[in-house]
Amino acid sequence: MSYKLFIPGPIQVSDKTYKAMTTPVVGHRSPDFVALYQSVQPGLQSLFQTKDPVFLSTSSAWGIMEGSIRNLTKKKVLNCMCGAFSDKWNDVSKRCGLEAGALSVEWGQHIAPEDLRKALSTGEYDVVTLVHNETSTGVMNPLPEIMEVLRDFPDVFSIVDTVSSFTAVPIPKDELGIDVILTGSQKALALPPGLGLFSVSERAMERAKTVENRGYYFDFVEFLKNHEKGMTPSTPVIPLINALKSKLEDIEAEGHENRFQRHADLNAIVHAWVAKNGFELLPAPEYASKSLSCIRNTRELDLAAINKRLKDEFKMVIDIGYGKLKGKTFRISNMGDETEETMHELLGNLDTIISSQS
Ligand SMILES: *Cc1c(COP(=O)(O)O)cnc(C)c1O
């Protein structure tokens, strides 16, 4: 059974991408792999807007999220918490045996730069984690303003999760001074799950070299050592790297600015539909994500029934709320390869179902 995913991850994967994955695998220590690995670097560096290497991890994003705090924290990590993924990072920090503090706001709110300044002024912290686009609540945090605060605390290292915003909006890593930026394959990049991507600033790499108990699988120093040979520390998920290469070609063909603009335009189509139908976004409009919409179920519709009909009759699915927001919100992704036509098709189908239900 096949149906189209409008959930905010994993998202719809194109036939071209699936086809790229059938490229036969090569030995991961062979010149053929080195050529493949090195061929994706320029495109990735350009998308991350960085001169630093971009590492490929055979894991989902959580592997890198856990690895990053283990590679950088000596004193205490501050986890900025505003939804399911960012909240979980605090739990993960503690499970890693690290000292961890919380800057926590209600789900649907954003992380306020001045609150971060206050927390960092205690001098307790040497690492901060931030989820740029909190996929569970549809909040996009004000990254430039937050990074501006961090510039006043040069001893603090920043780790930024861009899992659901990477390539949907511009995120200039080097210009903003982000120490670790990470993303995963199955959300904004529209690849199947299983590949993590990340880039580490030079100063964070130097720092990692001095941190004990970095482990092996996500050790930044191992990644760098292997990168210099055009390789990864362990056997990588080669089919997904072939898919990545194909996707980078798509992104170059579209153009970065066009891609950002398309995401903004598609997101605006959903927002207009929300207003027209008497719904509201969960976040304040100025902090609403550009890659997905988290919509309050203000009309108290039976979301499960709607999604079932959407799937049965129209072969599409949306998300009906993450964790404690289940049933209270629904989420529609406009990440990846969507077009005005596909978004209108989805919203038209939702109109048909909702009008016959209410
Ligand atoms: C989905 C998601 C993750 C977790 O990704 P996995 O691929 O499941 O490890 C982390 N952060 C954000 C913002 C996400 O949307």
The ligand as an SDF file (V2000), in Angstrom:
LIG
                    3D

 15 15  0  0  0  0  0  0  0  0999 V2000
   12.6390   14.1520   13.8470 C   0  0  0  0  0  0  0  0  0  0  0  0
   13.4740   15.0730   14.6510 C   0  0  0  0  0  0  0  0  0  0  0  0
   14.5360   14.6060   15.4370 C   0  0  0  0  0  0  0  0  0  0  0  0
   14.8350   13.1460   15.6270 C   0  0  0  0  0  0  0  0  0  0  0  0
   15.2470   12.5820   14.4780 O   0  0  0  0  0  0  0  0  0  0  0  0
   15.5210   11.0110   14.3840 P   0  0  0  0  0  0  0  0  0  0  0  0
   15.7860   10.9230   12.9470 O   0  0  0  0  0  0  0  0  0  0  0  0
   14.2990   10.2950   14.8250 O   0  0  0  0  0  0  0  0  0  0  0  0
   16.7020   10.7360   15.2360 O   0  0  0  0  0  0  0  0  0  0  0  0
   15.2750   15.5140   16.1220 C   0  0  0  0  0  0  0  0  0  0  0  0
   15.0210   16.8180   16.0630 N   0  0  0  0  0  0  0  0  0  0  0  0
   14.0150   17.3120   15.3270 C   0  0  0  0  0  0  0  0  0  0  0  0
   13.7720   18.7740   15.3170 C   0  0  0  0  0  0  0  0  0  0  0  0
   13.2150   16.4610   14.5990 C   0  0  0  0  0  0  0  0  0  0  0  0
   12.2070   16.9480   13.8680 O   0  0  0  0  0  0  0  0  0  0  0  0
  1  2  1  0
  2  3  1  0
  2 14  2  0
  3  4  1  0
  3 10  2  0
  4  5  1  0
  5  6  1  0
  6  7  2  0
  6  8  1  0
  6  9  1  0
 10 11  1  0
 11 12  2  0
 12 13  1  0
 12 14  1  0
 14 15  1  0
M  END
$$$$
